[in-house]
Structure formats: structure tokens, C-alpha cells
Amino acid sequence: MSVVTGKPTLHSALRAAERQWIRQLDDALSADGLTADHWAILAQLSAEVGITMTELATRACVAPSSATRHADHLAERGLIFRVAATDDRRRILIGLSGLGAAVVDRIRLAESKAEGELRARLGARRFNELTTALDAMGELGD
């Protein structure tokens, strides 16, 4: 809410929506000892194909130094793996371990349930408009 206009700003509306969304996932995340940033990283990974840390940070929308710190934590817990790329052994690829894939599957179930509840509250048309608008906004920087 802007003090000057008394109306919500885009920034405050987006932050409030993000906080509300994370609260919807909090039980699932905390059950596995994860934070929203951990989830942002895990949600971008696959058990089949590894990606570079730079690509991971970009996809997860976190600073590269934060992505590295979170990846270290997730690797210590056995949720992700790091392996040298076959085409260039200096390049390290990151992917989900079997344990990490199981955790992602559990959290995705909670995320799907929360999305269904939001769709029911907003209605399908408004939900689709919301996701379309947010996708468009995210692509503006590309």
C-alpha cells in the first residue's frame, strides 16, 4: 500500500502474493527442512539432465552466490548431484538425485493442490489471466 496514494503498488501486490503463495507451500517445504529459495532451485532441476550453476541461478531467479550456497546445502543433504560435463570436464552440471526427485515429487503434489485451490477461489478465467500476465511480465526482461 502506498502511503501517498492509499492504493497498492505493483511491488507491494507482488510481494504480498509471493508471501501468501509461500505460506501455501510452507508445510510441504518445512516437512523436508527446505526454504522457498531451496524450492526455487530444486524445482528447476531434473534427475536426467544437469544444468550449469549460472543457468540454475537464472532459472531460479536467485543471485549466483546464493544459488551456490543453497546448492552446497542441498548437495550436503544428498538432494542434488554435481558432475563434470562430458564435453568439457571443467564445466560442472547439477541435477536431482533420486532422493531429491522424491522430495520434488512430494512438494509438487502440495503445489498442485495449492494451485487447484487458488484456481477454485479465483475462477478458471481469472486464474489463467493471472498466470498469463505473470508469464508476460517475467519475459519482459528477456
C-alpha positions in Angstrom: 0.0 0.0 0.0 1.4 3.4 -1.0 1.4 6.0 1.8 0.9 8.7 -0.8 -1.9 7.2 -2.9 -3.5 4.8 -0.4 -3.6 2.2 -3.2 -1.5 -0.9 -3.5 1.6 -0.6 -5.7 2.5 -3.4 -8.1 5.6 -4.0 -6.0 3.6 -4.4 -2.8 0.9 -6.5 -4.5 3.5 -8.9 -6.0 5.4 -9.2 -2.7 2.1 -9.9 -0.8 1.1 -12.5 -3.4 4.5 -14.2 -3.2 4.4 -14.3 0.6 0.9 -15.8 0.5 1.9 -18.4 -2.1 4.9 -19.5 0.0 2.7 -19.8 3.0 0.6 -22.3 1.0 3.7 -24.4 0.4 5.2 -23.9 3.9 4.0 -27.2 5.4 5.4 -29.2 2.5 8.7 -27.3 2.5 9.3 -27.3 6.2 8.5 -31.1 6.4 11.6 -31.6 4.3 13.6 -28.7 6.0 13.5 -26.6 2.9 13.2 -22.8 2.3 11.4 -21.1 -0.6 14.9 -20.5 -2.2 15.7 -24.2 -1.9 12.4 -24.9 -3.6 13.1 -22.4 -6.3 16.4 -24.3 -7.1 15.0 -27.8 -6.8 12.0 -27.0 -9.0 14.4 -26.2 -11.9 16.3 -29.4 -11.8 15.9 -32.8 -13.4 17.2 -36.2 -12.5 18.0 -36.9 -16.1 19.8 -33.7 -17.3 22.2 -31.5 -15.5 22.5 -27.7 -15.9 25.2 -25.3 -15.0 25.2 -23.2 -11.8 24.8 -20.0 -13.9 21.8 -21.4 -15.7 20.3 -22.7 -12.4 20.7 -19.2 -10.8 19.0 -17.6 -13.8 16.1 -20.1 -13.9 15.6 -20.0 -10.1 15.7 -16.1 -10.0 18.4 -16.1 -7.3 21.8 -14.4 -7.2 24.6 -16.7 -8.4 26.3 -16.5 -4.9 23.0 -17.5 -3.2 22.4 -20.3 -5.7 25.9 -21.7 -5.0 25.3 -21.5 -1.2 21.9 -23.2 -1.5 23.3 -25.8 -3.9 26.1 -26.6 -1.4 23.4 -27.2 1.3 21.2 -29.3 -1.0 24.3 -31.4 -2.0 25.2 -32.0 1.6 21.7 -33.3 2.2 22.0 -35.6 -0.9 19.2 -33.9 -2.8 21.3 -32.9 -5.8 24.4 -34.1 -7.6 27.3 -32.4 -9.3 29.1 -33.9 -12.2 31.6 -32.8 -14.7 30.2 -32.3 -18.2 31.3 -34.9 -20.7 32.1 -32.3 -23.4 34.1 -30.0 -21.0 35.3 -31.5 -17.7 35.8 -28.0 -16.3 32.1 -27.3 -16.6 30.0 -28.7 -13.6 26.4 -29.8 -14.1 23.9 -30.0 -11.3 20.9 -32.3 -11.3 18.5 -34.0 -8.9 19.5 -37.2 -7.0 17.0 -39.9 -6.5 16.2 -38.6 -3.1 15.9 -35.1 -4.5 13.5 -36.3 -7.1 11.3 -37.9 -4.4 11.3 -34.6 -2.4 10.4 -32.6 -5.5 7.5 -35.0 -6.3 6.1 -34.6 -2.8 6.3 -30.8 -2.9 4.9 -30.7 -6.5 1.8 -32.5 -5.1 1.3 -29.8 -2.5 2.0 -27.1 -5.1 -0.6 -28.7 -7.4 -3.2 -28.8 -4.6 -2.5 -25.1 -3.8 -2.8 -24.2 -7.5 -6.2 -26.0 -7.6 -7.4 -24.2 -4.5 -6.3 -20.8 -6.0 -8.0 -21.7 -9.3 -11.2 -22.5 -7.5 -11.1 -19.3 -5.5 -10.3 -17.0 -8.5 -12.2 -19.0 -11.1 -10.5 -20.5 -14.2 -10.7 -17.4 -16.3 -9.1 -15.1 -13.7 -6.5 -17.8 -12.8 -5.5 -18.1 -16.4 -5.4 -14.3 -16.9 -3.2 -14.1 -13.8 -0.7 -16.8 -14.9 -0.6 -15.3 -18.5 0.1 -11.8 -17.1 2.8 -13.0 -14.8 4.4 -15.0 -17.5 4.4 -12.0 -19.8 5.9 -9.8 -17.1 8.7 -12.4 -16.5 9.5 -12.4 -20.2 9.9 -8.6 -20.4 13.5 -8.9 -19.1 14.5 -11.5 -21.8 
